């Protein structure tokens, strides 16, 4: 059940990649989209990128242009590099004490029950088979 889910999720990031991303030296203009998973992260990444580029959609996946600090290194993205437009924008699921200091922050919240149901449905069939883990 839950232990098996934890094992499967552990493959998404390495401890070294997470530490490197969260150690980013923030610029005062940097924007950090800080959310728990399934709280509208992708939606806010799209909004931020659209605002800074005037609506550019020339990217394969939003995390290519608004990288996730915890996963970037493991995906071959240099978080310290310049981005497609200014300000630089980043997503993180890290809690406040672990976020880089010095930028601007957009914190997105959602009803915890809605998050739990959404996260369960997101993982079902991907990280575990239907019926393998129950609510």
Backbone as numpy.savetxt, mean C-alpha at the origin, in Angstrom:
# Nx Ny Nz CAx CAy CAz Cx Cy Cz
-6.03 -22.99 9.00 -6.82 -21.81 9.00 -5.98 -20.55 9.00
-5.98 -19.86 10.12 -5.33 -18.55 10.22 -3.81 -18.67 10.07
-3.21 -19.70 10.65 -1.76 -19.88 10.52 -1.36 -20.08 9.06
-2.15 -20.85 8.35 -1.87 -21.09 6.93 -1.98 -19.78 6.14
-2.95 -18.95 6.47 -3.10 -17.65 5.83 -1.88 -16.78 6.10
-1.41 -16.76 7.34 -0.22 -15.98 7.69 1.00 -16.43 6.88
1.15 -17.73 6.73 2.28 -18.26 5.96 2.22 -17.80 4.50
1.04 -17.80 3.93 0.88 -17.39 2.53 1.11 -15.88 2.36
0.64 -15.09 3.30 0.83 -13.64 3.22 2.28 -13.25 3.44
3.04 -14.06 4.18 4.44 -13.74 4.47 5.27 -13.64 3.20
4.86 -14.27 2.13 5.62 -14.24 0.88 5.47 -12.94 0.10
4.61 -12.04 0.53 4.40 -10.79 -0.21 5.52 -9.77 -0.03
6.20 -9.82 1.10 7.25 -8.85 1.35 8.34 -9.51 2.16
9.56 -8.97 2.01 10.67 -9.44 2.83 10.89 -8.44 3.96
11.42 -8.88 5.08 11.71 -7.93 6.15 12.67 -6.83 5.69
13.64 -7.17 4.85 14.60 -6.18 4.35 13.91 -5.15 3.46
13.02 -5.61 2.61 12.30 -4.70 1.73 11.40 -3.76 2.51
10.71 -4.29 3.50 9.84 -3.47 4.35 10.66 -2.41 5.09
11.76 -2.82 5.69 12.61 -1.88 6.44 13.17 -0.79 5.54
13.63 -1.18 4.35 14.18 -0.19 3.43 13.13 0.84 3.01
11.93 0.36 2.68 10.87 1.27 2.26 10.46 2.23 3.36
10.31 1.72 4.57 9.88 2.56 5.69 10.98 3.48 6.19
12.23 3.24 5.76 13.36 4.11 6.14 13.54 5.26 5.15
12.63 5.41 4.21 12.72 6.48 3.21 12.94 7.84 3.88
13.87 8.62 3.34 14.08 9.98 3.81 13.03 10.86 3.10
12.00 11.20 3.83 10.88 11.95 3.24 11.26 13.39 2.95
10.69 13.89 1.88 10.79 15.31 1.54 9.54 16.00 2.12
9.62 17.27 2.42 8.43 17.96 2.96 7.22 17.89 2.03
7.45 17.76 0.73 6.34 17.71 -0.23 5.78 16.31 -0.45
6.46 15.27 0.03 5.98 13.90 -0.17 4.60 13.69 0.44
3.80 12.86 -0.22 2.47 12.53 0.27 2.43 11.03 0.57
2.01 10.70 1.78 1.89 9.30 2.21 0.42 8.98 2.40
-0.05 7.98 1.66 -1.42 7.50 1.78 -1.35 6.35 2.78
-1.81 6.60 3.99 -1.67 5.63 5.08 -3.04 5.04 5.40
-3.17 3.74 5.13 -4.45 3.08 5.35 -4.23 1.68 5.89
-5.26 1.14 6.49 -5.30 -0.30 6.72 -5.70 -0.92 5.39
-5.38 -2.20 5.17 -5.82 -2.84 3.93 -7.34 -2.79 3.78
-7.79 -2.68 2.54 -9.21 -2.70 2.18 -9.99 -1.49 2.70
-9.30 -0.35 2.77 -9.95 0.88 3.24 -10.03 1.96 2.16
-9.82 1.59 0.90 -9.88 2.58 -0.17 -8.51 3.04 -0.64
-7.49 2.27 -0.34 -6.12 2.65 -0.68 -5.95 2.91 -2.17
-6.36 1.96 -3.00 -6.18 2.09 -4.45 -6.94 3.29 -4.98
-8.13 3.51 -4.47 -8.94 4.66 -4.87 -8.20 5.96 -4.59
-7.62 6.09 -3.39 -6.91 7.31 -3.02 -5.60 7.44 -3.81
-4.92 6.31 -4.08 -3.73 6.36 -4.95 -4.11 6.94 -6.32
-5.21 6.46 -6.88 -5.67 6.94 -8.19 -5.99 8.43 -8.15
-6.66 8.87 -7.10 -7.00 10.29 -6.97 -5.74 11.13 -6.89
-4.79 10.76 -6.05 -3.56 11.53 -5.88 -2.77 11.60 -7.19
-2.64 10.46 -7.86 -1.89 10.45 -9.12 -2.60 11.29 -10.18
-3.91 11.19 -10.24 -4.66 11.97 -11.21 -4.52 13.48 -10.96
-4.57 13.87 -9.69 -4.43 15.29 -9.36 -3.05 15.82 -9.72
-2.02 15.03 -9.49 -0.66 15.54 -9.75 -0.28 15.48 -11.22
-1.00 14.69 -12.03 -0.64 14.56 -13.45 -1.70 15.11 -14.40
-2.80 15.57 -13.87 -3.86 16.04 -14.75 -4.64 14.91 -15.40
-4.60 13.72 -14.77 -5.40 12.61 -15.27 -4.66 11.54 -16.03
-3.34 11.50 -15.94 -2.55 10.49 -16.64 -2.97 9.07 -16.24
-3.18 8.23 -17.23 -3.51 6.82 -16.99 -2.52 5.89 -17.69
-1.35 6.41 -18.06 -0.36 5.63 -18.81 0.53 4.83 -17.86
-0.08 3.88 -17.16 0.66 2.99 -16.27 -0.05 1.66 -16.25
0.73 0.62 -15.99 0.16 -0.73 -15.98 -0.65 -1.00 -14.72
-0.14 -0.55 -13.59 -0.77 -0.79 -12.28 -0.47 0.42 -11.42
-1.40 0.87 -10.61 -1.22 2.11 -9.84 0.01 2.07 -8.94
0.38 0.91 -8.44 1.56 0.83 -7.57 2.88 1.04 -8.32
2.81 1.06 -9.65 4.01 1.39 -10.44 4.31 2.89 -10.38
3.28 3.70 -10.17 3.46 5.16 -10.14 3.23 5.75 -8.75
2.55 5.03 -7.87 2.38 5.40 -6.46 2.76 4.14 -5.67
4.07 3.95 -5.45 4.53 2.68 -4.88 4.17 2.49 -3.41
4.06 1.22 -3.05 3.85 0.83 -1.65 5.22 0.72 -1.00
5.43 1.45 0.07 6.73 1.46 0.73 7.18 0.06 1.14
6.27 -0.74 1.67 6.63 -2.05 2.19 6.98 -3.05 1.10
6.42 -2.91 -0.10 6.61 -3.88 -1.18 7.55 -3.41 -2.28
7.85 -2.12 -2.35 8.56 -1.54 -3.50 9.87 -2.26 -3.82
10.73 -2.40 -2.85 12.03 -3.03 -3.10 11.87 -4.43 -3.68
10.94 -5.20 -3.12 10.73 -6.57 -3.57 10.09 -6.62 -4.96
9.57 -5.48 -5.43 8.99 -5.39 -6.78 9.95 -4.69 -7.74
11.16 -4.36 -7.27 12.14 -3.70 -8.12 11.94 -2.21 -8.29
11.25 -1.57 -7.35 11.00 -0.12 -7.42 11.87 0.59 -6.39
12.58 1.62 -6.83 13.40 2.43 -5.94 12.55 3.57 -5.39
12.18 3.51 -4.12 11.30 4.54 -3.56 11.97 5.91 -3.47
13.30 5.94 -3.47 14.00 7.22 -3.38 14.08 7.94 -4.73
13.74 7.26 -5.80 13.83 7.84 -7.14 12.75 8.89 -7.36
12.98 9.71 -8.39 11.94 10.66 -8.80 10.76 9.87 -9.35
9.59 10.45 -9.29 8.39 9.81 -9.81 7.91 10.52 -11.06
6.84 10.05 -11.64 6.31 10.59 -12.90 5.94 12.07 -12.78
5.59 12.51 -11.60 5.19 13.89 -11.37 5.39 14.22 -9.90
5.33 15.50 -9.59 5.44 15.95 -8.20 4.04 16.31 -7.71
3.82 16.13 -6.43 4.72 15.59 -5.42 4.84 14.06 -5.51
5.91 13.54 -4.92 6.02 12.08 -4.85 4.91 11.57 -3.93
4.30 10.47 -4.33 3.22 9.87 -3.54 3.58 8.42 -3.24
3.24 7.99 -2.04 3.51 6.63 -1.60 2.31 6.10 -0.84
2.14 4.79 -0.91 1.12 4.15 -0.08 1.85 3.36 1.00
1.20 3.24 2.14 1.71 2.39 3.20 0.56 1.84 4.03
0.75 0.62 4.50 -0.18 0.04 5.46 0.45 0.03 6.84
1.59 0.71 7.00 2.28 0.76 8.29 1.54 1.69 9.25
1.65 1.37 10.51 1.06 2.23 11.53 1.91 3.47 11.71
1.32 4.50 12.23 1.95 5.83 12.36 3.37 5.80 12.93
3.66 5.07 13.98 5.03 5.11 14.50 6.10 4.60 13.52
5.68 3.85 12.50 6.63 3.27 11.56 6.72 4.04 10.24
5.85 5.01 10.03 5.84 5.78 8.78 7.01 6.76 8.74
7.55 7.00 7.54 8.60 8.02 7.42 8.09 9.37 7.92
8.95 10.12 8.51 8.62 11.44 9.06 8.98 12.54 8.06
8.18 13.59 8.04 8.55 14.78 7.30 7.70 15.12 6.11
6.80 14.28 5.71 5.95 14.57 4.56 4.56 14.99 4.99
3.61 14.79 4.10 2.20 15.05 4.37 1.48 13.71 4.32
0.41 13.57 5.06 -0.23 12.28 5.23 -1.72 12.36 4.95
-2.20 11.38 4.20 -3.63 11.19 3.99 -3.97 9.88 4.70
-4.78 9.96 5.73 -5.15 8.78 6.50 -6.59 8.42 6.14
-6.78 7.18 5.70 -8.10 6.73 5.29 -8.58 5.68 6.28
-9.80 5.84 6.75 -10.39 4.90 7.70 -11.70 4.37 7.14
-12.08 3.18 7.62 -13.32 2.54 7.21 -13.85 1.73 8.38
-15.14 1.53 8.42 -15.75 0.74 9.48 -15.04 -0.62 9.57
-14.55 -0.99 10.76 -13.78 -2.25 10.89 -14.53 -3.50 10.44
-15.83 -3.57 10.64 -16.59 -4.73 10.19 -16.58 -4.82 8.67
-16.77 -3.68 8.01 -16.72 -3.66 6.54 -15.34 -4.06 6.04
-14.29 -3.62 6.74 -12.92 -3.99 6.36 -12.73 -5.50 6.47
-13.18 -6.08 7.56 -13.01 -7.52 7.77 -13.71 -8.33 6.68
-14.93 -7.96 6.36 -15.68 -8.68 5.31 -15.00 -8.49 3.96
-14.60 -7.27 3.64 -13.94 -7.00 2.36 -12.62 -7.74 2.24
-11.83 -7.74 3.31 -10.54 -8.42 3.30 -10.73 -9.93 3.15
-11.70 -10.48 3.83 -12.00 -11.90 3.71 -12.35 -12.25 2.26
-13.24 -11.48 1.66 -13.65 -11.75 0.28 -12.49 -11.56 -0.70
-11.62 -10.60 -0.42 -10.44 -10.35 -1.25 -9.49 -11.56 -1.24
-9.30 -12.15 -0.07 -8.37 -13.27 0.08 -8.94 -14.61 -0.35
-10.26 -14.76 -0.22 -10.88 -16.05 -0.53 -10.71 -16.39 -2.01
-10.23 -17.60 -2.25 -9.98 -18.04 -3.62 -8.62 -17.63 -4.14
-7.92 -16.79 -3.38 -6.58 -16.35 -3.77 -5.55 -16.92 -2.79
-5.74 -16.65 -1.52 -4.83 -17.15 -0.49 -5.36 -18.38 0.22
-6.64 -18.62 0.12 -7.24 -19.83 0.67 -8.47 -20.17 -0.15
-8.80 -21.42 -0.17 -9.95 -21.90 -0.96 -11.26 -21.56 -0.26
-12.31 -21.33 -1.03 -13.63 -21.11 -0.41 -13.96 -22.24 0.56
-14.39 -21.85 1.75 -14.75 -22.81 2.78 -13.58 -23.25 3.66
-12.34 -22.96 3.25 -11.17 -23.36 4.05 -11.06 -22.54 5.34
-11.43 -21.27 5.27 -11.42 -20.37 6.43 -12.78 -19.71 6.49
-13.37 -19.63 7.67 -14.68 -19.01 7.80 -14.62 -17.70 8.56
-15.65 -16.91 8.39 -15.76 -15.68 9.16 -16.18 -16.06 10.55
